[in-house]
Amino acid sequence: MSKELIFGHQNPDTDAIDAAKAYAYLQTKLGYDVEAVALGELNDETKFVLDYFDEPAPRVISAAKPEVDSVMLVDHNEFQQSVSDIKDVTVTHVVDHHKVGNFETEKPLYMREEPLGCTSTIIYKLFKENNVEVPAKVAGLMLSAIISDTLLLQSPTTTETDRQAVAALAKIANVDYKEYGIKMLKAGTNVDGRSADELVDEDAKSFTMGGKSVRIDQINVVDLQDILKRTDEIKAAMEKASQANGFDLYLVLVTNVLDSNSALIVTGEPKAAAEKAFNGKLDANDVMNLPGVVSRKKQVVPPLTEAME
């Protein structure tokens, strides 16, 4: 059996990294020759998680074909969010919790898509279905991913299945998930030392909506003003990235992880689509308050897609 690489999306978040590692462990137990890798540098939150559980960081790749002929995808399926040469390799497995889009394969594959709060919740279910014991370290990684994606189970994407997984994984990892989760989320909110270019790209994903190229980034903070005081700088970075990459509309969702409120910064066109999607008005600085909005996947992408199309 030839070696395969397992990876999450570009600009990886904690789930993209931890799901790849957990799935690689599971697939190894099931007889596959695999390696978990990353499609970008780790953010501060993910670094905290790997340090906490004494887990090495995965190596970063820019292309897969030079190494392997087939790959497994976690936490994404859309080719525009995947490795640069994804069309040159065979995708054999996909485990994801996002919508399916811009995705097709020449051969049948194993595909597990569920509307849950986190890919790692699905992978935990796969451990149980295959009767593979979850080691404490791997449990800690999956637990961290679920906490990250659901903002400590406060996001509207959270399901009862996610809550049950968190309780079980916290017990295996021997951590107080609430105490640990707050520390973990705070570790990812130190924005003062990062440039505007880094901030607007660090957790950004690309989408096609109504024939337009849309880029949506999310920045987690413990005080919205940590970013809003830099609005002009952030907008300049968004416009720079749009010019370089051909994005028509760029949105940055700034989310307070402690009170589950957000502010939206918008550049490009059509800005009116953002106002329509969220039933609000951008102020003179192209900022809109979005109380209670924390999920890009469930609260931003669907209404914006509808408004654009």
N, C-alpha and C positions, 0 to 999 in steps of 0.2 A: 504494500500500500504506500503510495507516494505521500510525501509530506504536504500538509496544507497549512496555510496561515489563517488565523482567526483575528478579526479586528472590528472595532466599532467605526463610527463616522469620523470625518475630518474634524479638526478642532475638538478633540475628544473631551467629554465631561467625565464625571466619576463613573456613571453607568457604562459608558463606552469602554472604559479601561477595565473596570472590575467585572463586567459581564464577559468580556473577552477572556479574562484570566479564569473565571469560574467555569466557563464553557469549555475552555481548553483542558482544565482538570477533568471535567466530566467526560469529554470525548477521548482523552487518554485512557481513562478507566474502561471505556467502551471499545478500546482497541485501535483508535486512530492515532496517526503520527501527526501531531499538530503543535503549533507555537502561537501564543498570543502576542500580537504586536500592536503598535499604535500608529495612527495616521497624523500625528502631530505631538507637540510638546504638552506635558501635563500641566494642568492648572494647580493653583495653590491648595485647593480643597482635596484634589486627588493625591497630591504629594503628602498631605497630612494623613490621609487614609493609609497609604502604603507604608509610611513611616510608623504609624501607630501599630499596624499589624506585621511590621518587619517583613514586608514583601518587596522584592526588587521591582523597579520600574521596567516596563517592557521597552524593547528597542523600537525606534521610530523608523518607519519605512516610507518611501515616496512612490514606490512602484512594487507590484507583486510578481509580475511575469519573469523578471530576471531570476527569481528564486523558485517559484512553484508554478504549476499548471492549474491548480484549483484552490479555492478559498472558501471560508465560512464567514458569514456576516452576522454581527450582532448589533442591536440598537440602531439599525438603519436598513433600508433596502433600496432607496433611490440612488441611482448611479451617480448623480451629480454630487452626492454627499460621501461617495466612497473613494477608494483608491484611484489614482489617476488613470491606470490602465485596466480598470475593472472589466472592460469589454474584451480584453485579451486573455482572460482566464475564465475557468468554469466555476460558477458558484454552485456549491453542493449542498449548503445548509444556510438557512436564514432563521434567526430568532429575533423577533422585534415586537414593539408595541406601538408603532406609528402606522399611519395610513400607508397603503401600497401605492406607489406612483413612479412613473418613468422607470419601470423595472420589467425586464423580460429575460428569459434564458432559453438557450437552444435545447437543453436537456432537462428532464424532470429533476426535482430536487426535494430535499426535506425542508419544509417551510412551516414554522410555528409563529403565527401572529395572534396575539390576544390583546384585547382592549384593557390592559392593566396599567398601573401607574409606573411600572418599571420593567425593563427587560430582565433584570436579575430576578424578579418575582417568577417569571416564566421559567428561567433556568433552575430555580429552586424546585419548581414543580417537576422539571425533567429529572432532577436528582432523585426525587421520590418515586417517580414513575419507573425509573430504571434500577431502583433499589441500590443506589450508590450512596454510601455514607458521606455526609458533608463534614470535612475537617473544620476545626475551629477557625483557622485563618481564612479559609474560603468562605465560611459563614460570615465572618467579619466584613469581607469584601462585598458580598452580596447585600448584607445589611446596610452598609454604607451607601451603596448605589440606590437602594430603595429610599433611604432617608433623603438623599440628595434630590432624586427625581420628584419626590412627593413633598419636599420641604417639611420633613418630619411629620408626614402623614396629614398635612394641612392643605395640600393642593386638591382641587376638585377632581383631579385624575385618580386620586386614591380610591382603591376599592377594598372591600372586606378581605379579599385574597391577599392584597398587599399588607394589610394590618396583621393577618394571621402569619404571613411570612416573616414580618419584622419580629413578632413575638417569639417565633420558633428559632430564628437565626440569632437573635440576641441571647437566647438561652444557650445555644451551642457555642457562641463566641464569648460567652460569660461577660457581657457588658450591659450596663444600664443604658438602653438605647436613647432615652430622652436626654440624659446628662451628656452622653457621648455625642449625640446628634447635634446639640447646640454648639458644642466645641468644634465639631466638624464643619458645620455651616459657617460659623464665624471665621474659621480658618480660610475660607474661600472668599471673604468679603473685604480683604485689605487691598483697596484700589489705589491708594495714594502713591505707591511706588511704581505703578504701571502707566505706560504712556497711553494716550488716547487711541493710537493706532492698535495697540495690543488689546485694549478694552473692547473696541467695537468689533474685533475679529475673533476674540478668544473663544466665544461660545456661539458663533454665528452659523446659521444654516441658510442654504439657498433654496428657493422655491420658484416654480413657474406658475403664475396666476394670471388668467386672462390674457395670455400671450406676453406678459411682462416678467422680467427677471426681478425677483424680490429677495432681499437679504434681511433676515431677522436675527438679531443678536439679543442675548439676555445677560444682564449684569446683576449679580446678587450683592446686596449691601445690607448694613444694619442701620443706615441713615440715608435716605434718598438724596440728601444734599451733598453727600460725598461725590456724587456724579453730577447732579444738577448745577452745582457751583461751577462746573467745567463744561457747561452746555455748548458754548461757542467752540471750544476745543474739540469736543466730541463730534459736533456737527461737521467740523472741518475734516476730521478723520473719516467720517462716513462718506462725505462728498469725494474725498481723495480715493477711497476704496471703490466707490461707484464708477468714477472715471477710469480707473485702472482695469476694472473687471466687467464693465458694462451693466451694472445693476441699475434698474430703472427707479426702484423704490427701496429705501433703506430704513428699517425700524430698529431702534434700540429700546428694549424693555428693561427698565431699571426696577428691580424688585427688592423690597424690604423683607428679608427672610424672617424677621421677628413679628411683624404685624400683618403680613400678607397683603400689602398694598403696593402698587406700582405706579411709575410714571413712564410715558412713552415719548421718545424723541424721534422725529420723522424728518427725513430729507428725501429729495427726489420727487417724482410724480408718478401717479396722481395722489397728492396728499389728501384730496377729497375722499378717496377710497378709505383711508384710515379713519377719517371723521365719520363716514357713513358706517363703517364696520363697528365702531365703538360708541356710536351715537353721542359724539362729543365734538368739541372744537379745540383745535390747536391754538395755543396762545401766540403772542408775537415772537416767541423764541422757538416755535414749532414743538412745543411740549404739551402733552395732555395727561391729566391725572386719570388713573384707572384704579379706583378703589376695589379691592378684592380680587384683582386679576393677578395671577401668579404663574399660570401655565401657558407657555407658548403653544404647546400642542393642542390643548383643548379650548383655550380662551382667546387666542390670538389668530392662529392659522385658519380655523374654520370660518369665523366671521369676515376676516380679511379676504379669504378666497371667494366667499359669496359676494362681497362688495366689489371685488375686482372682475368677477365673471358675470 
